[in-house]
Amino acid sequence: MTPGKRLMDIVLALVLAAVLCVPTAIVALIVLVRDGRPILYPSKRMKAPGQSFTLWKFRTMATADRDASVSGAYKQSRITATGRVLRRTRLDELPQLWNILRGDMSFVGPRPPLPRFVRLCPEIYAEVLKNRPGVTGLATLVFHKREERLLAQCHTQSETDAVYLRRCVPAKAKIDLIWARNRTVCFDLILILATVRRVFAFRG
C-alpha cells in the first residue's frame, strides 16, 4: 500500500467516524432493541496469505453464523428484518471503520476472503491479496449483483461453496487484478463515490 493511499484511508476513516458516530450508535441501539445481543458479529478473514484478522460487522442474523461460508439461499431464513435493511444499505459494515484505522483493511480493495477459500485457492489469492482488502472495490461494484443471483440458487452450504469457488472466485479475482494494475488515489475515490451513490440509490 502506498503512503498516499494509507493516508487517505486514515483521514477519511477519522472524518467518517466523527460524522457517523451518532448514526452508528443509533444502528447499534436498533440491533440491540430489535434483535438483542450480540450487537456486533466478528468474522475471521484474511488480509494476506497466512495473515488473518477479525472483521467486524453489525449482526444481521438471528443465530450465530458458525459455518463460516458465503451467504446462499440456505442462510436467508436466518437473516433478521433489521439485518436485511442493514445488508442492502451496507450499514452493517460501519464497524469496519475500526478495521481500516487498525490497518487491516483499506476503503478500496478486494473483499477479504474467508480462510477456507484462501486454502482452497492459494494461487488466486496469492495474487489478489498482494493488495490490502477493502470495504468496497471494483469487483464489489461490478460483480456483486451477479454473485447474489448465483448464490440465491444454492440451497446447501456445499452447493454454495461449489458455485462460489467455480463461478465467483475466478471472476472476482480477474476484476480485482484489473483494479490493482490501474489503481490510483483518484480511481479509489471514484469507486468510493460509486459505492455511496449505489447506497443512496437504494435508499431513495
C-alpha positions, 0 to 999 in steps of 0.5 A: 500500500502506498503512503498516499493511499494509507493516508487517505484511508486514515483521514477519511476513516477519522472524518467518517467516524466523527460524522457517523458516530451518532448514526452508528450508535443509533444502528447499534441501539436498533440491533440491540432493541430489535434483535438483542445481543450480540450487537456486533458479529466478528468474522475471521478473514484474511488480509494476506496469505497466512495473515488473518484478522477479525472483521467486524460487522453489525449482526444481521442474523438471528443465530450465530453464523458458525459455518463460516461460508458465503451467504446462499439461499440456505442462510436467508431464513436466518437473516433478521428484518433489521439485518436485511435493511442493514445488508442492502444499505451496507450499514452493517459494515460501519464497524469496519471503520475500526478495521481500516484505522487498525490497518487491516483493511483499506476503503478500496480493495478486494473483499477479504476472503474467508480462510477456507477459500484462501486454502482452497485457492492459494494461487488466486489469492496469492495474487489478489491479496498482494493488495490490502482488502477493502470495504468496497472495490471494483469487483464489489461494484461490478460483480456483486449483483451477479454473485447474489443471483448465483448464490440465491440458487444454492440451497446447501452450504456445499452447493454454495461453496461449489458455485462460489469457488467455480463461478465467483472466485475466478471472476472476482479475482480477474476484476480485482487484478484489473483494479490493482494494475490501474489503481490510483488515489483518484480511481479509489475515490471514484469507486468510493463515490460509486459505492455511496451513490449505489447506497443512496440509490437504494435508499431513495 
